[in-house]
């Protein structure tokens, strides 16, 4: 999943200017030798992350969705299971991704089981497993019974 994509201008000293006052050193991005590119060559820098990590429980994050209603319903369903959670977000090129986080480490595994791992839970699939613009059918199926 793409977090950001920026175009920068290459300087032969190894600096990539992303915006006036904002630059990145080639050495901070790569162990490869500095490329022999002409000054001013545009370079695209893309930062991405692996989606499955979002729902792995690392850092307390147990679910991620682009749908505010889905985040709200899941948060309330967790509360009904006596698991408290908070919702945060990160802004991606695709839109705002809502993250459901469990603060109590002891509740993380139970939340993961409830949301997507166990048969007796919600059995949800992440939004990004569906085509762009398509609703999360696993969530819609759970909502409608």
C-alpha positions as CSV (number, residue, x, y, z in Angstrom):
1,X,0.0,0.0,0.0
2,X,1.4,3.3,-1.0
3,X,1.9,5.9,1.7
4,X,3.3,8.7,-0.4
5,X,4.9,9.3,-3.8
6,X,7.0,12.4,-4.4
7,X,9.1,13.6,-7.2
8,X,12.4,15.2,-6.3
9,X,15.3,16.8,-8.2
10,X,18.7,15.0,-8.1
11,X,21.8,17.0,-7.2
12,X,25.2,15.4,-8.0
13,X,26.2,15.7,-4.3
14,X,23.7,13.0,-3.5
15,X,20.9,15.2,-2.3
16,X,17.4,14.8,-3.7
17,X,15.4,18.0,-3.3
18,X,11.7,17.2,-2.7
19,X,10.6,20.7,-1.9
20,X,12.4,23.9,-1.1
21,X,13.9,23.3,2.3
22,X,13.1,19.5,2.3
23,X,15.7,17.1,0.9
24,X,16.7,13.5,1.3
25,X,20.2,12.1,1.1
26,X,20.8,9.3,-1.5
27,X,22.9,7.5,1.2
28,X,19.9,7.5,3.6
29,X,17.8,5.7,0.9
30,X,20.3,3.3,-0.6
31,X,23.6,1.5,0.0
32,X,24.1,1.5,-3.8
33,X,26.7,3.8,-5.2
34,X,25.5,7.3,-6.0
35,X,24.2,7.2,-9.6
36,X,25.9,9.3,-12.3
37,X,22.9,11.3,-13.3
38,X,22.8,14.9,-14.6
39,X,22.0,17.6,-12.2
40,X,18.2,18.3,-12.1
41,X,17.2,14.8,-13.1
42,X,13.7,14.2,-11.7
43,X,13.5,11.2,-9.4
44,X,10.3,9.6,-8.0
45,X,10.4,8.5,-4.4
46,X,7.7,6.2,-3.2
47,X,7.2,5.1,0.4
48,X,5.0,2.0,0.9
49,X,4.3,-0.6,3.6
50,X,3.0,-4.1,3.6
51,X,-0.7,-4.2,4.3
52,X,-0.7,-7.4,6.3
53,X,1.4,-5.8,9.0
54,X,-1.5,-3.4,9.7
55,X,-3.7,-6.1,10.9
56,X,-1.0,-8.2,12.7
57,X,-1.4,-6.6,16.1
58,X,2.0,-4.8,16.0
59,X,1.9,-1.6,17.9
60,X,-1.7,-2.6,19.0
61,X,-3.1,-2.1,15.5
62,X,-5.7,-4.8,14.9
63,X,-7.7,-3.4,11.9
64,X,-7.5,-0.8,9.2
65,X,-10.3,0.5,6.9
66,X,-11.1,3.4,4.7
67,X,-14.7,3.3,5.8
68,X,-15.6,5.4,8.9
69,X,-18.8,3.5,9.5
70,X,-16.9,0.2,9.5
71,X,-14.3,1.5,12.0
72,X,-17.1,2.8,14.3
73,X,-19.1,-0.5,14.2
74,X,-16.0,-2.6,14.9
75,X,-14.9,-0.3,17.7
76,X,-18.4,-0.7,19.3
77,X,-18.4,-4.5,18.7
78,X,-15.1,-4.7,20.4
79,X,-16.4,-2.7,23.3
80,X,-19.3,-5.2,23.6
81,X,-16.7,-7.9,23.9
82,X,-15.1,-5.8,26.8
83,X,-12.2,-4.8,24.7
84,X,-11.5,-1.0,24.6
85,X,-10.0,0.5,21.5
86,X,-9.2,3.8,19.9
87,X,-9.3,4.9,16.3
88,X,-6.5,6.9,14.6
89,X,-5.7,7.5,11.0
90,X,-3.0,8.0,8.4
91,X,-3.4,9.8,5.1
92,X,-2.5,7.9,2.0
93,X,-2.8,8.7,-1.7
94,X,-5.9,6.5,-1.7
95,X,-7.5,8.4,1.1
96,X,-7.6,8.4,4.9
97,X,-7.0,5.0,6.4
98,X,-8.6,4.5,9.8
99,X,-6.6,2.3,12.3
100,X,-8.2,0.5,15.2
101,X,-5.7,0.2,18.1
102,X,-5.9,-1.8,21.3
103,X,-4.1,-0.2,24.2
104,X,-4.2,-3.2,26.5
105,X,-1.6,-5.7,25.2
106,X,-3.5,-8.5,26.8
107,X,-6.5,-7.8,24.6
108,X,-4.7,-7.7,21.2
109,X,-4.9,-11.4,20.4
110,X,-8.5,-11.6,21.5
111,X,-9.3,-8.6,19.3
112,X,-7.6,-10.2,16.3
113,X,-9.5,-13.4,16.8
114,X,-12.8,-11.6,17.0
115,X,-12.3,-9.3,14.0
116,X,-10.8,-11.7,11.4
117,X,-9.1,-14.8,12.6
118,X,-11.7,-17.1,14.3
119,X,-14.8,-18.7,12.9
120,X,-16.9,-17.4,15.8
121,X,-15.8,-13.8,15.2
122,X,-16.6,-11.3,12.4
123,X,-14.4,-13.0,9.8
124,X,-13.7,-9.7,8.1
125,X,-11.4,-9.3,5.1
126,X,-9.3,-6.1,4.7
127,X,-10.7,-3.4,2.4
128,X,-7.8,-3.7,0.1
129,X,-8.7,-7.3,-0.8
130,X,-11.6,-5.8,-2.9
131,X,-11.4,-3.9,-6.1
132,X,-11.0,-0.1,-5.9
133,X,-14.4,1.5,-5.1
134,X,-16.0,-1.8,-4.1
135,X,-17.5,-2.1,-0.6
136,X,-16.0,-4.5,1.9
137,X,-18.3,-7.4,1.2
138,X,-17.3,-9.4,4.3
139,X,-18.2,-6.4,6.5
140,X,-21.5,-5.8,4.6
141,X,-22.4,-9.5,5.0
142,X,-21.8,-9.4,8.7
143,X,-23.8,-6.2,9.1
144,X,-26.8,-7.5,7.2
145,X,-26.6,-10.9,8.8
